[in-house]
Amino acid sequence: MQLPSRIVNQEGTWRLAPPRQEENDMTTAINSERARPVDMKLEVIVVPVSDVDRAKEFYTSLGWRLDADFAGADDYRVIQFTPPGSGASVIFGRHVTDAEPGSAQGLYLIVSDIEAAREELRGRGVDVSEVFHAGDVNAGSDEPYLFGTHRVDGPDPERRSYRSYASFRDPDGNGWLFQEVTTRLPGRVDADATAFGSAADLAAAFRRAEAAHGEYEKQLGHRDEDWPIWYADYIVREQSGEPQPA
């Protein structure tokens, strides 16, 4: 948007004059505001099920928060659950979707500790796969939701972020994947928006920072009195995907 030039009278002659500096500043601010993308937050994923009460019992058993169970006219019913620490929820019910029950696949749940997440669900009576990682893409695919690769037993040998998984299904066969993420790829999280979904995630970040700081102190050869600052910088860099200091 360009503000119109002003019409001024100079010695009896009317002419167009360029906008004042404050008008240019206003134009810049307006254009900047329009260039900023509108926030679009993923809120709900629809999971198609055949038996609403059975699905409700299952997702309750996961320890997920029950947000709503609404019934309406014409046998309409919608139920909403939210996984711990998640900004998005899942809904299912009757007359919510015409998708085939069990057709929702490759639903990713990000966790900071794959073994802990797996053991928690196993403790709740959920059948969860062993931890696995993605194999060589050239070796053929037996898991379409691992980017065309196949499953290899055990976590990623180097325990790299994004590389270790475990899977489970709900009673209709809708497929969920745990994915262990400890360090985000660059640009995924703003450094000034570092956040954790739970105390457990924050504690895991502190443990990783502690291990890294131990190596840092070995290089120093003495105790680092500014360790809180070092921890904070490490955690923020890890979350935002920025390289850690050498």
C-alpha positions in Angstrom: 0.0 0.0 0.0 1.3 3.4 -1.0 -0.2 6.4 0.7 -1.2 9.1 -1.9 1.0 12.1 -2.5 -0.3 15.3 -0.9 -1.5 18.3 -2.9 0.1 21.5 -1.8 -0.1 25.1 -2.8 3.2 26.7 -3.5 3.2 30.3 -4.7 -0.3 29.9 -6.1 0.6 26.7 -8.0 -0.9 23.4 -6.9 1.4 20.4 -7.2 1.8 16.9 -5.9 4.3 16.5 -3.1 5.9 13.3 -1.9 4.5 11.8 1.4 6.0 13.1 4.6 8.4 10.8 6.5 5.8 9.8 9.1 3.5 8.8 6.2 6.3 6.6 4.7 6.8 5.0 8.1 3.1 4.3 8.3 3.2 2.7 4.8 6.2 0.5 5.8 4.3 -0.6 9.0 1.2 -1.5 7.0 3.1 -3.4 4.4 5.1 -5.2 7.0 1.9 -6.2 8.9 0.3 -7.5 5.7 3.4 -9.5 4.8 3.3 -11.3 8.1 1.5 -14.7 7.7 -1.7 -15.2 9.6 -1.3 -17.7 12.5 -2.8 -21.1 11.5 -2.6 -23.5 14.4 -3.4 -27.1 13.8 -6.3 -27.8 16.3 -8.0 -31.1 15.5 -7.3 -34.4 13.7 -10.3 -36.6 12.9 -9.9 -40.3 13.7 -12.5 -42.5 12.0 -13.9 -45.3 14.4 -16.6 -47.8 14.2 -17.5 -48.1 17.9 -17.5 -44.7 19.7 -17.7 -46.1 23.2 -14.9 -48.6 22.6 -12.7 -45.9 21.1 -13.4 -43.6 24.1 -12.4 -46.4 26.5 -9.2 -46.9 24.5 -8.1 -43.3 24.3 -9.0 -42.8 28.0 -6.6 -45.7 28.8 -3.8 -43.8 27.1 -4.0 -41.2 29.8 -5.1 -38.5 27.3 -7.3 -35.6 28.5 -11.0 -35.9 27.7 -12.1 -32.5 26.5 -15.6 -33.1 25.3 -18.3 -35.7 24.7 -21.2 -34.0 23.0 -24.4 -35.6 21.6 -26.8 -33.9 19.3 -29.8 -34.5 17.0 -29.9 -37.4 14.5 -27.6 -39.6 16.6 -24.7 -37.1 16.2 -21.9 -37.5 18.8 -18.4 -36.1 19.0 -15.7 -36.9 21.4 -12.4 -34.9 21.8 -9.1 -36.1 23.4 -5.8 -34.2 23.8 -2.5 -36.1 24.2 -0.3 -34.8 27.2 1.5 -31.6 26.2 -0.1 -31.5 22.7 -1.4 -28.3 21.2 -3.6 -30.4 18.8 -6.5 -32.7 19.7 -8.2 -35.7 18.1 -11.9 -36.1 17.6 -14.1 -39.1 16.6 -17.8 -39.9 17.0 -20.9 -40.6 15.0 -21.6 -38.6 11.8 -18.3 -36.9 12.3 -16.6 -38.3 9.1 -17.4 -40.7 6.4 -13.9 -42.0 6.2 -13.4 -45.8 6.6 -12.8 -46.7 10.3 -9.1 -47.5 10.8 -8.0 -45.5 7.7 -6.1 -42.8 9.7 -2.5 -43.9 9.5 0.9 -42.3 10.1 -0.3 -40.2 13.0 2.9 -38.9 14.7 3.3 -38.3 18.4 6.5 -36.5 19.2 8.3 -37.5 22.4 11.6 -36.6 24.0 12.3 -40.1 25.4 11.1 -43.0 23.2 11.7 -45.7 25.8 9.9 -43.8 28.5 6.9 -43.2 26.2 6.7 -46.8 25.2 7.0 -48.1 28.8 4.3 -45.7 30.0 1.8 -47.1 27.4 2.8 -50.6 28.1 2.1 -50.0 31.8 -1.4 -48.9 30.7 -2.0 -52.2 28.9 -1.5 -50.9 25.4 0.2 -53.1 22.8 3.2 -51.0 21.7 5.9 -52.2 19.2 9.5 -52.5 20.1 11.6 -49.4 19.4 12.8 -49.3 15.8 14.5 -47.0 13.4 14.4 -46.3 9.7 16.7 -48.4 7.5 18.3 -47.9 4.2 15.9 -46.3 1.7 17.4 -48.5 -1.0 16.5 -51.7 0.8 12.8 -51.6 0.1 9.9 -50.3 2.1 7.7 -52.1 4.6 6.6 -48.9 6.4 5.1 -46.2 4.2 5.0 -43.7 7.0 8.8 -43.8 7.4 9.5 -41.9 4.2 9.7 -45.0 2.0 12.1 -46.9 4.2 11.8 -50.1 6.3 11.9 -50.8 10.0 15.1 -51.9 11.6 15.0 -53.3 15.2 16.3 -51.0 18.0 16.7 -47.3 18.3 18.8 -45.3 15.9 22.4 -46.5 16.6 23.6 -42.9 17.2 20.4 -41.9 18.9 19.9 -39.1 16.4 16.9 -36.8 16.7 13.9 -37.8 14.5 15.3 -41.3 13.9 13.8 -43.6 16.6 10.2 -44.8 16.6 7.6 -47.1 18.2 4.1 -47.7 17.0 0.6 -48.8 18.2 -2.9 -48.9 16.9 -6.4 -48.2 18.3 -9.1 -50.9 18.3 -10.1 -49.9 14.7 -6.5 -50.1 13.4 -5.8 -46.3 13.2 -2.0 -46.2 13.3 0.1 -44.1 15.6 3.8 -43.5 15.6 6.0 -42.3 18.5 8.9 -40.3 17.1 11.8 -39.3 19.4 12.8 -35.6 18.8 15.4 -34.1 21.1 17.0 -31.5 18.8 14.8 -29.6 16.3 16.0 -29.0 12.7 16.9 -25.3 12.1 14.0 -23.0 11.6 11.4 -25.3 13.2 11.2 -23.4 16.5 11.9 -19.7 17.1 14.6 -19.2 19.7 12.4 -16.7 21.6 9.5 -19.3 21.7 11.2 -22.2 23.4 8.6 -24.2 25.3 8.1 -27.6 26.7 4.8 -29.5 26.8 5.5 -31.1 30.2 7.8 -31.2 33.1 9.1 -34.5 31.9 10.2 -33.0 28.6 11.9 -30.1 30.4 13.7 -32.5 32.8 14.9 -34.5 29.8 16.3 -31.3 28.3 18.1 -30.6 31.5 19.7 -34.1 31.5 21.0 -33.6 28.0 22.3 -30.2 28.9 24.0 -31.6 32.0 25.8 -34.3 30.0 27.0 -31.8 27.4 28.0 -29.3 30.1 30.1 -32.1 31.8 32.1 -32.4 28.6 32.4 -28.6 28.4 33.8 -28.4 32.0 36.4 -31.1 31.1 37.6 -28.7 28.4 37.6 -25.8 30.8 39.5 -27.7 33.4 37.6 -26.1 36.2 34.0 -25.6 37.4 31.9 -23.3 35.3 30.4 -20.7 37.6 28.0 -19.5 34.9 26.5 -22.9 34.3 22.9 -21.6 34.4 23.6 -19.4 31.5 25.3 -22.2 29.6 22.4 -24.6 30.3 19.9 -22.0 29.1 21.8 -21.3 25.9 22.2 -25.0 25.2 18.5 -25.8 25.7 17.4 -22.8 23.6 19.8 -23.8 20.8 18.7 -27.4 20.9 15.0 -26.5 20.7 15.5 -24.0 17.8 17.9 -26.2 15.9 20.8 -23.8 16.1 24.3 -25.3 16.2 25.8 -25.7 19.7 29.0 -23.8 20.5 32.2 -25.8 19.9 
